[in-house]
Amino acid sequence: MKAVIQRVSKASVSVDGEVISSIGNGLCVLIGIKRDDGAADIRYIVRKILNTKIFDDAKGKKWGASVADKKYEILCISQFTLYHVLKGNKLDFHRAMPAQESEPFYMNFLTELRKEYVPELVKDGKFGAMMEVCIQNSGPVTLEIESPTKSTCNDNTGNVENKKVSD
């Protein structure tokens, strides 16, 4: 799972010319979901979104406060293109989770984020829709965070498998 996190002074998302969500100071987060993502990936990304020190703290210290510390808003937007592969100049999305699986996964992510934060401060776009996203990036500050996987060797078979790492 991947999150592109942007510190914003404001952001909004529109569908068919109509604004469906907007926030003031906070984070605009683009969420990419890959085929083998699971609950551990959701927990990891939620923890990083809420706790990464991306804002100045109350005393003006740079990188001293998280979105949770500031009680700012979060605008999440599902974006399967984050798991693209370029084949020459052609885009391929075989690493992204298919829409029929990723929509409930994304909804579970939003549920977990709202459960761990202040539900009314978490907003989102419209899954699967053609959206226009307006972002006023503050700084500019943009971070890319991906839930980690670790390659390990199975002692019994010698086969390499991917295992999720908790942090």
C-alpha positions in Angstrom: 0.0 0.0 0.0 1.3 3.4 -0.9 0.3 6.9 0.3 1.4 10.2 -1.3 0.9 12.7 1.5 0.8 16.4 0.7 0.7 19.1 3.4 -2.0 21.5 2.2 -3.5 24.9 3.2 -6.6 23.7 1.3 -7.7 21.0 -1.0 -10.9 19.9 -2.8 -12.1 17.1 -5.0 -14.8 17.6 -7.7 -16.8 15.1 -9.8 -18.7 16.4 -12.9 -17.8 20.0 -11.9 -19.3 19.7 -8.4 -17.2 19.9 -5.3 -17.9 16.8 -3.3 -15.2 17.2 -0.5 -13.0 20.0 0.6 -10.6 20.7 3.5 -8.6 23.6 4.9 -5.2 23.1 6.6 -4.3 19.4 6.7 -3.2 16.6 4.5 -4.3 15.5 1.0 -3.5 11.8 0.7 -3.5 9.8 -2.5 -3.9 6.1 -1.7 -2.6 3.3 -4.0 -3.5 -0.3 -3.2 -1.4 -3.2 -4.6 -2.7 -6.7 -5.3 -1.3 -8.4 -2.1 -2.1 -5.7 0.4 -3.9 -6.7 3.6 -5.0 -5.4 7.0 -1.4 -4.9 8.2 -0.8 -2.5 5.3 -3.8 -0.5 6.3 -2.7 -0.2 9.9 0.8 0.8 8.8 -0.4 3.5 6.4 -3.0 4.9 8.9 -0.3 5.1 11.6 2.1 7.0 9.3 -0.6 9.4 8.1 -1.6 10.3 11.6 1.8 10.4 13.3 4.3 11.7 10.8 5.7 15.0 12.0 4.9 17.2 9.0 3.8 20.4 10.6 5.3 23.1 12.8 4.5 22.6 16.5 2.9 25.2 18.8 6.3 26.7 19.5 7.1 27.0 15.8 9.5 24.1 15.7 9.8 22.7 12.2 8.6 19.1 11.7 7.4 19.0 15.3 3.7 18.1 14.9 1.5 15.6 13.2 -1.9 16.0 11.6 -3.3 14.4 14.8 -1.4 16.8 17.0 -2.9 19.7 15.1 -6.4 18.2 14.7 -6.3 19.1 11.0 -8.4 17.6 8.3 -7.4 14.8 5.9 -8.7 14.4 2.4 -8.1 10.9 1.0 -8.3 10.0 -2.7 -8.0 6.4 -4.1 -5.5 6.4 -6.9 -4.7 3.1 -8.6 -2.1 4.8 -10.9 0.4 4.9 -8.0 1.0 1.2 -8.8 1.9 1.6 -12.5 4.6 0.1 -14.5 6.0 1.7 -17.6 6.4 -0.6 -20.5 8.2 1.7 -22.9 5.7 4.6 -23.0 2.7 2.5 -22.2 1.2 2.3 -18.7 0.5 -1.1 -17.2 -1.4 -1.4 -13.9 -1.0 -5.2 -13.2 0.5 -4.4 -9.7 -2.7 -2.5 -8.6 -5.5 -4.4 -6.9 -8.5 -4.8 -9.2 -11.4 -2.3 -8.7 -13.8 -5.0 -7.4 -11.4 -5.9 -4.6 -9.8 -2.5 -4.0 -13.1 -0.6 -3.4 -14.0 -2.6 -0.2 -10.3 -2.5 0.8 -10.2 1.3 0.4 -13.5 1.6 2.4 -11.9 -0.5 5.1 -8.9 1.8 5.1 -11.2 4.9 5.5 -13.0 3.1 8.4 -9.8 2.4 10.1 -8.5 5.9 9.6 -11.7 7.4 11.0 -11.6 5.0 13.9 -8.1 6.0 14.9 -8.7 9.7 14.4 -11.7 12.1 14.5 -14.2 10.7 12.0 -15.6 14.1 10.8 -12.1 15.3 10.0 -11.5 12.5 7.4 -13.0 13.2 4.0 -12.7 11.4 0.7 -13.3 11.6 -3.0 -15.6 9.2 -5.0 -14.1 5.8 -5.6 -13.7 5.0 -9.3 -14.9 8.4 -10.5 -13.1 10.8 -12.8 -12.1 13.4 -10.2 -10.5 16.8 -10.4 -8.3 17.4 -7.3 -7.3 21.0 -6.4 -4.4 21.1 -4.0 -2.7 24.1 -2.5 0.4 22.4 -1.3 1.9 24.1 1.7 5.7 24.3 1.7 5.6 22.5 -0.7 5.8 19.3 1.3 5.1 15.9 -0.4 6.0 12.5 1.1 5.7 9.1 -0.4 5.2 6.3 2.2 4.8 2.6 1.3 4.0 -0.3 3.6 7.1 -2.4 3.8 7.6 -6.0 2.7 10.6 -8.1 3.6 11.9 -11.0 1.5 12.7 -14.0 3.6 13.8 -17.5 2.8 11.6 -20.4 4.0 14.0 -22.8 5.9 12.1 -25.9 4.8 11.8 -25.3 1.1 14.3 -22.6 0.2 11.6 -20.7 -1.5 11.6 -16.9 -1.2 8.4 -15.4 0.1 7.3 -11.8 0.9 6.4 -11.1 4.5 4.9 -7.9 5.8 7.0 -5.9 8.3 5.2 -4.1 11.1 7.4 -1.0 11.0 
